[in-house]
Every structure is written in C-alpha cells, then in structure tokens.
C-alpha cells in the first residue's frame, strides 16, 4: 500500500501515484497506441466495464487519487458508478478530482472533426458543476479549471472566479490545470487570484515530464506557498514509452532504454520515477489504459535515480515550444 501525504496545505491526503481517466472515458485520445489498448470495442457497456476493472486494479494497488473531467467522454459517469458500487472505510476514502471548461463534442466517435470545445464562461461552469455533482456526488473533493490559459480570460472573469469561490465556500477544493508553453506565466497569475483577501486556488495540475520540465521551479514555488501539486502527462502522451518509434527520437529512446535496463525497469517506470522524485509533487497521474501498463508504472516506486542517471535524463529536455508543437500534432486514435 502507498503511504498517503497531504495535498498541499489542504485537508485531503493523496497517494504519490494517482489515476487519470482521460484515456478510459472516451473512445479517442491522443496517447500513442490508444486504439490498441481498447481493442476496438467502443460500446459504452464494454468501456464502462473496462474502466471499472482498471479502477479495481488501481484501488487494490493502493492508489487513492482519481482524476476525471467533463470532456473525458463518460469518465465521470464511469467513475461515479464505480464509486457507488463500493463501500469505503471512513479512514480510507478516495480523493476525487474533476475539471470543467471543455465540452465533449466527439459524439463517441474516434475520428470526430472536433473532440472537445473550450469554454471558460460562467454558463458552462454552472452547467458542468451541476453535471459533475450529479455523476460524482459527495465524492467530488476537487474541482479544477480545465487547461486555464491567459488567452481564455478565465483568470480575469470576476463572475467565474466568484462562482468558484462560492463552490469552495461550500466545501469543495478549487484548482486549475495548465497546458501549453506558457504554464509558468499562467500559474504566476493564478497564485495572485484572491477573493475577499483569500487565495482562490488550492491546487495546480501541470504537465511535467523529462521532455518538458520547464515549469518545475514555478511548481516548487507554488508548493512552497501551500498549493497541492498534481503532475499530468508524465509519459508525454506515449512519447516516453517504447511506442515512440519516431526515427528522430531513436537516440533518446536508446538512452532511456539503457538507463531503464540499469534499474531492471521499463521506460515508462523510469519516466514516472523521475516525476515522483520531484520534492514538490504531491501526486503524479498514471493515465494507464490497461492493467499491464499500470503494473509497469507502479514499478516506479522502487526506482532510486542516481546523479549519473539525472545527468543523462536532464539532457532529454526539449524547448517548451518544440514540445507543445509536437504534442499538437499527435493524432486522436
């Protein structure tokens, strides 16, 4: 069992590894090889059964933080029905986070023209908050702005911030997730958002991985100021796994393979171990879509990276602009 630790300065306690449902709640996602993980069976019943089996596996492995979003297809619904079917000890309740700000528009179609639409306005917040409550009920502990950006204007919309503050006052933590090359700038603005003299945000969820570690110092600063820190996309949507067969990535893949071999581990476990080693990270999301993947990920808990390992791993970093441009070209599958 994984030991729990505080999520920032909040009252919630999380495990170092959490489970994200982005690849489980909808037929299409941008992770390399996602279609193979679902084996082509996209019926709602089959995907719900698969998600429930993954949640069972994660729970038995000791994972106690689970992360969904309104735009993850039926992820909240699948998570909600799983929660409703279990009895949890009062001292061992799961911690549940979800997000608002994108509407799922793919219509259960892998090859949809548009999979999700961003909307950081008050009407969508009010609608999606009601929908999230319907699916997750009293289990919902944390509600996050999904991919907050300066361009969306969400951090300067007084009516949205006031609504989030009202939700927080009723007992739900408020966070934001980040995406894009300017994660640092957005987080800097978010740290200064206050309502009646109190900081609004309790947590931040950001992309950090061996290819895109640029927000590490800013996340450390946020953690020092009391925010809980959740790490997402630690595998770079499959680019930090053996599924990445891009010829241009071959030298980096060979380097990762050699380091992983020294630890008798897989590349994905190595990537996750690097995130777990960050002292400011409270919980790192796995995002596994199969039990085999999750089992492989969990081996990260046994990896102790050496200074020599870090010297090699740090050389893998890309510029944020290069990383996010590459990510934007990944195909939904």
C-alpha positions in Angstrom: 0.0 0.0 0.0 1.2 3.5 -0.8 1.5 5.9 2.1 -0.7 9.0 1.9 0.6 12.5 2.2 -1.1 16.0 2.3 -2.3 17.6 -0.9 -0.6 20.9 -0.4 -2.0 22.7 2.7 -5.4 21.1 2.2 -7.1 18.6 4.4 -7.0 15.9 1.7 -4.4 13.2 1.7 -3.3 11.6 -1.5 -1.1 8.8 -2.7 2.1 9.6 -4.7 0.6 7.9 -7.8 -2.9 8.8 -8.9 -5.0 7.6 -11.8 -6.2 9.8 -14.6 -9.2 8.7 -16.7 -8.5 10.7 -19.9 -7.8 7.5 -21.9 -10.6 5.5 -20.3 -13.7 7.6 -20.6 -13.9 8.1 -24.3 -13.1 6.1 -27.5 -10.5 8.5 -28.8 -7.4 10.1 -27.2 -4.0 11.3 -28.4 -1.9 8.8 -26.5 0.2 6.7 -28.9 -1.4 3.3 -29.4 -4.6 4.2 -27.5 -6.7 2.3 -30.1 -4.8 -0.9 -29.3 -5.5 -0.5 -25.6 -9.2 -0.5 -26.2 -9.1 -3.4 -28.7 -11.7 -1.7 -30.9 -14.6 -2.3 -28.6 -16.1 1.1 -28.1 -19.5 0.1 -26.8 -20.5 2.1 -23.7 -21.1 -1.1 -21.7 -17.7 -2.5 -22.7 -15.8 0.7 -21.9 -17.6 1.1 -18.6 -16.7 -2.5 -17.6 -13.1 -1.9 -18.7 -12.9 1.3 -16.7 -14.3 -0.4 -13.6 -11.8 -3.1 -13.9 -9.0 -0.6 -14.1 -10.3 1.3 -11.1 -10.5 -2.0 -9.2 -6.9 -2.8 -10.1 -5.7 0.7 -9.1 -7.5 0.6 -5.8 -6.1 -2.8 -5.0 -2.6 -1.4 -5.8 -3.1 1.3 -3.3 -4.0 4.3 -5.5 -6.3 6.7 -3.7 -6.5 9.7 -6.0 -8.6 9.6 -9.2 -8.9 12.4 -11.8 -11.6 13.0 -14.4 -13.1 15.8 -16.4 -16.4 16.8 -18.1 -14.7 16.5 -21.5 -13.4 13.0 -20.9 -16.5 11.5 -22.5 -18.2 9.4 -19.9 -15.3 9.3 -17.4 -17.2 11.0 -14.6 -20.2 8.6 -15.2 -17.9 5.5 -15.2 -16.1 6.7 -12.1 -19.4 7.6 -10.4 -20.9 4.2 -10.9 -17.8 2.5 -9.7 -17.8 4.7 -6.5 -21.5 4.0 -5.9 -20.8 0.2 -6.1 -18.2 0.2 -3.3 -18.3 0.7 0.4 -15.2 2.6 1.7 -13.8 2.7 5.2 -14.2 6.2 6.6 -10.5 6.5 7.1 -9.7 5.3 3.6 -11.9 7.3 1.3 -10.7 8.0 -2.3 -9.9 11.6 -3.2 -11.7 12.6 -6.4 -10.8 15.5 -8.7 -12.6 16.6 -11.8 -12.5 19.6 -14.2 -14.8 22.0 -16.1 -14.2 24.2 -19.1 -14.3 21.9 -22.1 -17.4 20.4 -23.6 -17.1 16.9 -25.1 -18.2 17.1 -28.7 -17.0 13.9 -30.4 -20.3 12.0 -30.1 -18.5 8.8 -29.2 -16.6 8.9 -32.5 -12.8 8.3 -32.6 -12.5 10.3 -35.9 -14.6 13.3 -34.9 -13.8 16.6 -36.6 -13.8 18.2 -33.1 -13.4 16.2 -29.9 -13.8 19.0 -27.4 -14.6 22.7 -27.3 -13.1 25.1 -24.7 -15.4 27.5 -23.0 -14.4 29.2 -19.8 -17.5 31.2 -19.2 -19.9 31.3 -16.3 -22.8 29.5 -18.0 -20.6 26.5 -18.8 -19.2 26.4 -15.3 -22.7 26.5 -13.8 -23.9 23.7 -16.1 -20.9 21.5 -15.7 -20.7 21.9 -12.0 -24.3 20.5 -11.8 -23.4 17.7 -14.1 -20.2 16.8 -12.1 -22.2 16.8 -8.9 -24.8 14.5 -10.5 -22.2 12.0 -11.5 -19.8 12.1 -8.5 -22.0 13.5 -5.7 -20.4 13.9 -2.3 -17.2 12.1 -3.5 -16.1 15.1 -5.5 -13.3 16.8 -3.5 -11.6 19.0 -6.0 -13.0 21.0 -9.0 -10.4 22.4 -11.4 -10.4 24.8 -14.3 -9.5 22.6 -17.3 -6.4 24.0 -19.1 -6.6 27.6 -17.8 -4.8 30.0 -20.2 -4.3 33.7 -20.3 -5.9 33.7 -23.8 -9.2 32.2 -22.4 -9.5 35.1 -20.0 -10.8 32.8 -17.2 -8.5 34.2 -14.6 -9.8 37.7 -15.1 -13.5 36.9 -15.3 -14.9 38.2 -12.0 -18.2 36.3 -12.3 -16.4 33.0 -12.9 -14.0 33.5 -10.0 -16.8 34.5 -7.7 -18.7 31.3 -8.6 -15.7 29.2 -8.0 -15.2 30.9 -4.6 -18.9 30.1 -3.7 -18.2 26.4 -4.6 -15.1 26.5 -2.4 -17.0 28.0 0.5 -19.5 25.1 0.3 -16.6 22.7 0.9 -15.0 21.7 -2.4 -11.4 22.5 -3.2 -10.7 24.6 -6.2 -7.8 24.1 -8.6 -6.7 24.7 -12.1 -4.9 22.6 -14.7 -2.4 24.0 -17.1 -1.4 23.3 -20.7 0.9 24.9 -23.2 4.3 26.6 -23.4 3.3 29.4 -21.0 2.3 27.2 -18.0 4.7 29.3 -15.8 3.0 32.6 -16.7 -0.5 31.3 -16.1 0.5 29.8 -12.7 2.1 33.1 -11.7 -1.2 34.9 -12.4 -3.3 32.2 -10.7 -1.2 32.5 -7.5 -2.3 36.1 -7.1 -6.0 35.5 -7.6 -7.8 36.3 -4.3 -11.4 36.6 -3.3 -12.1 38.7 -0.2 -8.4 38.5 0.6 -8.1 34.7 0.4 -6.3 32.9 -2.3 -8.8 31.1 -4.6 -6.8 28.1 -5.8 -5.9 25.2 -3.6 -4.2 23.1 -6.2 -2.5 23.2 -9.6 -2.2 20.3 -12.1 0.5 20.8 -14.7 2.4 19.0 -17.4 5.9 17.9 -16.2 8.0 15.2 -17.8 11.5 14.5 -18.9 10.9 16.2 -22.3 9.0 19.2 -20.8 10.4 20.0 -17.3 10.3 23.8 -17.7 7.6 24.5 -15.1 9.4 22.7 -12.3 10.7 25.8 -10.5 7.4 27.5 -10.7 5.6 24.4 -9.3 8.1 24.3 -6.5 7.2 27.9 -5.7 3.5 27.1 -5.8 4.0 24.2 -3.4 6.0 26.4 -1.0 3.0 28.7 -1.0 0.7 25.9 0.0 -0.8 24.7 -3.2 -1.2 21.0 -3.8 0.7 19.9 -7.0 -0.6 17.3 -9.3 1.6 16.2 -12.3 0.0 15.1 -15.5 1.3 13.8 -18.9 4.4 12.3 -17.3 4.7 9.9 -20.3 4.3 12.8 -22.8 1.2 11.1 -24.3 3.3 7.9 -25.0 6.4 9.6 -26.4 8.2 8.4 -23.3 7.4 4.8 -23.9 8.6 2.1 -26.3 5.6 3.1 -28.5 7.5 6.1 -29.7 9.1 4.8 -32.9 9.8 8.2 -34.5 13.2 7.9 -36.2 14.2 11.3 -34.9 13.7 10.1 -31.3 15.8 7.0 -31.7 18.9 8.3 -29.9 16.8 9.5 -26.9 14.9 6.2 -26.8 18.2 4.3 -26.8 19.4 6.4 -23.9 16.2 5.8 -21.9 16.4 2.1 -22.6 19.9 1.9 -21.3 19.1 3.7 -18.1 15.9 1.7 -17.6 17.9 -1.5 -18.1 20.3 -0.5 -15.3 17.3 -0.4 -13.0 15.7 -3.6 -14.4 12.7 -1.5 -15.2 10.7 -0.2 -18.2 11.0 3.2 -19.8 7.5 4.3 -18.5 8.5 3.3 -15.0 11.7 5.4 -15.4 9.7 8.4 -16.6 7.3 8.1 -13.7 10.1 7.7 -11.2 11.6 11.0 -12.4 8.3 12.7 -11.6 8.0 11.0 -8.2 11.4 12.2 -7.3 10.4 15.9 -7.5 10.0 17.1 -3.9 7.2 19.5 -4.8 5.0 16.8 -6.4 2.1 15.6 -4.2 0.6 13.2 -6.7 1.6 12.0 -10.2 -1.0 10.7 -12.6 -0.5 7.4 -14.3 -3.1 7.6 -17.1 -2.7 3.9 -17.8 -5.4 2.3 -20.0 -4.6 -1.4 -19.3 -3.7 -3.4 -16.1 -0.3 -4.3 -17.7 0.5 -0.6 -18.2 -0.5 0.3 -14.7 1.5 -2.6 -13.2 4.5 -1.4 -15.2 4.0 2.1 -14.0 3.9 1.0 -10.3 7.4 -0.3 -10.5 8.5 3.4 -10.5 8.0 3.3 -6.7 11.1 1.0 -6.5 13.4 3.1 -8.6 16.0 5.3 -7.0 17.6 7.5 -9.6 21.3 8.3 -9.2 23.2 11.5 -10.0 24.6 9.8 -13.1 21.0 8.9 -14.2 19.9 12.5 -13.8 22.8 13.8 -15.8 21.6 11.7 -18.7 17.9 12.3 -18.1 18.2 16.1 -17.9 19.7 16.1 -21.4 16.4 14.9 -22.9 14.6 18.1 -22.3 13.1 19.9 -25.3 12.2 23.6 -25.5 8.6 24.2 -24.4 7.8 25.5 -27.9 9.2 22.3 -29.5 7.4 20.0 -27.0 4.0 21.6 -27.4 4.2 21.9 -31.2 4.9 18.1 -31.3 2.1 17.4 -28.9 -0.3 19.4 -31.1 0.4 17.1 -34.0 -0.4 13.8 -32.2 -3.3 12.1 -33.8 -6.5 11.1 -31.9 -6.8 7.3 -32.1 
